[in-house]
Every structure is written in C-alpha cells, then in structure tokens.
C-alpha cells in the first residue's frame, strides 16, 4: 500500500515541482508524460523478467535504479537544467518503477483462480489503488506547497523504494519463476499464450482511455485550482474523485451480479464518458469538487470489470505480462494526455480545454467496447491449470 501511495504521488508531485521551477504547465506535462512513457515501455519487460527469474530477484535492483534516477531528476529540476535533460531523467525514473498493481494482481490470480472470491479480490485491488490515489495527490500537493516544491517527489520515491523492498521480501507469496510449468499449462490447453487477440486489445484500449482520464485530470484540476487562486486545493479536489471511486468500488465488490462482466463494461464506460462532461460546467473549486464525484464513482467498477476480463481472456503463461500491459496502456494514456492537456490549459481554453480530453477518449472507447463485447463474452479459459503449475500460497502479500 505505501508503494502505491508513492506511485500515486509521482504524477502530481512532478507537475508541482516542474511548474514551480519553470512556470510552465506545458513543460510539466512533458516531464510527467516522459515519466509515464517509460513506464509504458519498460513495464512489460520488467514483468517478463519477473516471470522468468521471480519477482523478488528483479525488484531489488529495479528499486535501487529508481532511487538513483529520481534523485538525478530532482537535482536537474532544481538546477534549472534544459527541458530535454529533465525529460531524459524522467524517462530513466519512470522506466524503473515496478508494476506493483500487476504483481499483486498476478499473486491473487494464482491463489484464487477459478474461485468466486477472485472478483472481490480484484475489488480489493481497486480499493487499494483508490486509497492510494486518495492519499497520494493530497500528500504530493501538501508537501510541495508547505515544505518545498521537491518534497512531494522525494517522498514519493522514498515510499516506492522502501515499501517495494518490503514487498520483495515477501517471497512466500510470489509466483514461482517456473517457465516450464507455464509451458506445460499452455501445451495442455493447446495454446501458445499469445496476447494478440481482439479481446485483449479491446481491454488495452479501455485501460488506455482510463489513463487519458487520469493524466488529463491531474493537469487540468491543478490548472483549474491555480487559476482560481487555490493551488493547495488541487490535491484535495483530485482526492475527492478518488474517494468516490473508493466507495463505489467497495459497494461493487460486496455484491455478486448475474450480468456478465463483458456486458457490464460498455455500460460503465458509457456512464463514465457522460459523467466526464460535468467538470466542463464548473466555475469555482467547490463546483468542480461536486462534478468530479460521479466520474470518480465510475472508475473503480470499470477497473474491477476490466481486471476480471483480463484474467479470463488470457492464458496463464502470460498473465503477469497481461496485467503489466494493461498498466502500461494506462501509463501511455497518462503520458499522452498529460502532454496534450498541458498544452491546452496553457492556451486560451484553459482548464476547460483540458477537461475535454477524457470526454473524447472515453466516448470513443465506449463505442469500441460495445462493438467488441461479443468477442469478450466468447473469450475465456476452458479449464484451470494443473495443480503443480503454481505453488499454493497463503496470500498475495
């Protein structure tokens, strides 16, 4: 959990740090976007290494590299280095962020595969992420505003590295690095475990759109608060949206639904797209707070359903990579939307132009998912893996 709080702090912490040093949201968006781009490209490769060598063995050197890269990034920002240098350091820092969500989801899947408790487990994952994004942005803004512009980024890195090392030490809950076992599973089912299916690509698009939502909101909410002379409220505003997501995820996870997840997903996306119009109507920070509640409430159910579908449509031999690719798709959305929204909010349209970015992305994705829902319904695994394919573990850690 602390590691996820650190990850949740990173985006807004970088926005506040770079904007304080350069006075430009456009530069802040480019640096934050570079950080997210690196997560997108490097995350699946880290997951592949963890599948092969095990999570603990790869996590430790990865976290050490992240600490060094983040320290270099902060030093470059504080010494007014060129934007290209800041982007390069952000790329290095982002490339070494472990995909904690994917690693934890893979552990739950190993433990609860084929059992009805798996969906509540993914709900718990969503709640953990929402709690992190409830605390993270608020901590990032408070520390950057009241202590030092770099404080939010430094605290984020400390949480990621410190808690990540503790997570790596929980070896008893990590999936065993047994490629041979995964190969036996794939051979028994007559599949090579490919991710290049229409169903999985559709789910990647969903996570890409969610990333666009998160990335553009980080920049747009911060810009809105700045314009209304309430910069310190940006973290609180963003945190309210995360609080709404947390509560809706808690409610969603408590009840079992007869409607298949593939039928739920387009409905949830449509509601989220419609709710994303509301921030465009806000004229004051308190109004923005109210308009962020409904979009936030749609986020957790969307993530839970998407995770449940990922677990059901991909082969177990590539499950960790699949979860990491969905995280990377979200990071790609954050990267692109942070840069685009940064440009837009610096223009004549201001924060409202930034709020239009997630509306467009989510509307297009809702249409895509509705057209491909039948493929999602047909997808699935016919049988659980052999009992010896994965070790029995007491929990995901």
C-alpha positions, 0 to 999 in steps of 0.5 A: 500500500505505501508503494502505491501511495508513492506511485500515486504521488509521482504524477502530481508531485512532478507537475508541482515541482516542474511548474514551480521551477519553470512556470510552465504547465506545458513543460510539466506535462512533458516531464510527467508524460516522459515519466509515464512513457517509460513506464509504458515501455519498460513495464512489460519487460520488467514483468517478463523478467519477473516471470522468468527469474521471480519477482523478488530477484528483479525488484531489488535492483529495479528499486535501487535504479529508481532511487538513483534516477529520481534523485538525478531528476530532482537535482536537474529540476532544481538546477534549472537544467534544459527541458530535454535533460529533465525529460531524459531523467524522467524517462530513466525514473519512470522506466524503473518503477515496478508494476506493483498493481500487476504483481499483486494482481498476478499473486491473487490470480494464482491463489484464487483462480477459478474461485468466486472470491477472485472478483472481490479480490480484484475489488480489493485491488481497486480499493487499494489503488483508490486509497492510494490515489486518495492519499497520494495527490493530497500528500504530493500537493501538501508537501510541495506547497508547505515544505518545498516544491521537491518534497512531494517527489522525494517522498514519493520515491522514498515510499516506492523504494522502501515499501517495494523492498518490503514487498520483495521480501515477501517471497512466500507469496510470489509466483514461482519463476517456473517457465516450464510449468507455464509451458506445460499449462499452455501445451495442455490447453493447446495454446501458445499464450499469445496476447494478440487477440481482439479481446485483449486489445479491446481491454488495452484500449479501455485501460488506455482511455482510463489513463487519458482520464487520469493524466488529463485530470491531474493537469487540468484540476491543478490548472483549474485550482491555480487559476482560481487562486487555490493551488493547495486545493488541487490535491484535495479536489483530485482526492475527492474523485478518488474517494468516490471511486473508493466507495463505489468500488467497495459497494461493487465488490460486496455484491455478486451480479448475474450480468456478465462482466463483458456486458457490464463494461460498455455500460460503465464506460458509457456512464463514465464518458457522460459523467466526464462532461460535468467538470466542463460546467464548473466555475469555482473549486467547490463546483468542480469538487461536486462534478468530479464525484460521479466520474470518480464513482465510475472508475473503480467498477470499470477497473474491477470489470476490466481486471476480471476480463483480463484474467479470463481472456488470457492464458496463464503463461502470460498473465503477469505480462497481461496485467503489466500491459494493461498498466502500461496502456494506462501509463501511455494514456497518462503520458499522452494526455498529460502532454496534450492537456498541458498544452491546452490549459496553457492556451486560451481554453484553459482548464476547460480545454483540458477537461475535454480530453477524457470526454473524447477518449472515453466516448470513443472507447465506449463505442469500441467496447460495445462493438467488441463485447461479443468477442469478450463474452466468447473469450475465456479459459476452458479449464484451470491449470494443473495443480503443480503449475503454481505453488499454493500460497497463503496470500498475495502479500 
